[in-house]
Amino acid sequence: MTIYAWTIKVAGRLDVQHVTTLDELRDYLRVMDLPGVAPPQFTTLDAEVHDHGIYIHNEGSMDEWSLTWTKVDGEAEIVD
């Protein structure tokens, strides 16, 4: 199972930081109902996701938000 450490930053909200699978990250993006669309690699189930990166939606605008992610190496257990 591949897991990612990620952070979603939205102005006026607390940062959301988790270590989860890609599917769980997709769930967060959907539930947070952020303006615009998430990066394609996180909305398309068969898309390739880079090991790390940053996506910024509408940088400098009132509806700016960002997603930063890093693939976590090795086996890890996710505990809620």
Rosetta blueprint (number, residue, H / E / L):
1 M L
2 T L
3 I E
4 Y E
5 A E
6 W E
7 T E
8 I E
9 K E
10 V E
11 A L
12 G L
13 R L
14 L L
15 D L
16 V E
17 Q E
18 H E
19 V E
20 T E
21 T E
22 L H
23 D H
24 E H
25 L H
26 R H
27 D H
28 Y H
29 L H
30 R H
31 V H
32 M H
33 D L
34 L L
35 P L
36 G L
37 V L
38 A L
39 P L
40 P H
41 Q H
42 F H
43 T H
44 T L
45 L L
46 D L
47 A L
48 E L
49 V L
50 H L
51 D L
52 H E
53 G E
54 I E
55 Y E
56 I E
57 H E
58 N L
59 E L
60 G L
61 S L
62 M L
63 D L
64 E L
65 W E
66 S E
67 L E
68 T E
69 W E
70 T E
71 K E
72 V E
73 D L
74 G L
75 E L
76 A L
77 E L
78 I L
79 V L
80 D L
